[in-house]
Amino acid sequence: QVRLVESGGGLAQAGGSLRLSCTATGRPLRNYSVGWFRRAPGKEREFVAAASWTGGNVYYADSVKGRFTASRDTDNNMGYLQMSSLKPEDTAEYFCAASLRWRPSELTRPTYDYWGQGTQVTVSS
């Protein structure tokens, strides 16, 4: 079992930055890809970014490419989502997730093995 806890959410102004953290316990993250998803009010959960456990590959949704950076810190069993140039449409609850999978076609779908409880990000205009 892997337990995931997100932190770092909050209120930011448009154009600002936030860094989300995902703390993993239970098993080492070195064999897990770490993904980030978000769900805005009234919308479906959508893929944001994923850092694969193979080859250091990172994948992004088009809506966040160039603004967000996903990473894994296997020494400290952490995942991160650095969010910059925030927009009001980035307002959502953000979830981190862990998966043994590594193919981009699998990491962009919400079929991860473990999920955190979520952290709210609100961006004001």
N, C-alpha and C positions, 0 to 999 in steps of 0.2 A: 504494500500500500504506500502511496505517496500522498502526503497532505500538503496542500498549497494554500498560502495565505497572501492575499494582495494587500499592498499599502501604497500610500503616496497620492491617492486621489484627493480631489478638493476643487476649489474654485479658482479659475484663472481667467484673465482677460484675453480677448482675442489678440493674437500675436505673441502671447506669452508661452511659457514652457512649464511642463510638469514631468516628473520621472516616476513611473510606477515600478514598484518592486514586487517580486513574487518569491516568497520564502518557501523552500521545499524541505520537508522532513520525512523521514521514513526510509528513503532510499536515495542513493547518490544520483544526481541529475546527469552524470556524464553519458549515460545511455538513453537519455530522454530528450526529445525535442520539446521546446517550450513555445507554446503558441499564445497569442492574445486575440481575444474576440471582444466585441462590444454589442450592447443592445440598447438602442435608443427607445424612448417611450413610444409605444404603438408600432414598433418596427421589429422585424426579425433579428435574431442574433447574426452578426456578420463577422467575417474574418478580418483581422487587422494586420497581423504580422506573425511570423514564426521563425525561430532560430533552430535549424536542424542540428541533430547531434552528430551528423556526418559531414565532414568537409567544411564545417563552418559556414554552410549556406544559410542565407536569410532571405525570406520571402515577404513581400508586402502587398497589401491591397493598393490598387491604383490611387484611391482616395487619400492615402497617407504617404505614398512614396515620395521621398525627398524631404519629408517633414518628421517622420518617426524613425527611430532606430531601435531594433530589438536585439537583445544579446543574452548570452548565458554566462554565468560565472560558476564553473563547476567546482572551483576550489572552495567556494562558500555556499554552494548549493542554492544559487539565486538565479532568477531571471529578471530582466529589466526591459522596460519600454520607455525610452526617452522620447518625449513628445514636444515638438517645437512648432512655432508658427501656428498655434492652435486657432481653430475656427469654431464659431458657435455650433456648427454641424458636427463637431467632434463630441458634443455633449452626449454622454451615454454612461451606462454601467459597464465597466471593463473587467474582463475575466482572464486570468491566466489558466493555462492547461498544459498538461504533460502527456507525451505520447511516445511509445516505442517506435512509431513509424518515422520515416524520414523522407519519403517521396513528396514532392510539392503538391501533387494531386491529392494526397491524403492529408497533408498538413493544412490545407486551405479549407477543409471541411471540419465541422464540429464533431468529429468522431474520435476525440481524444480519450485517453484512459482515465485521466484524473482532472478534476476541475477545482478551482478556488471558488470562494463565495462571492467575489466581486467587490469592486471599489468604484464609487461614483466620481465621475469627472464632469464638471459643469464649466462651460466656457461662455463668458458674457461678452456681448458685443459693445 
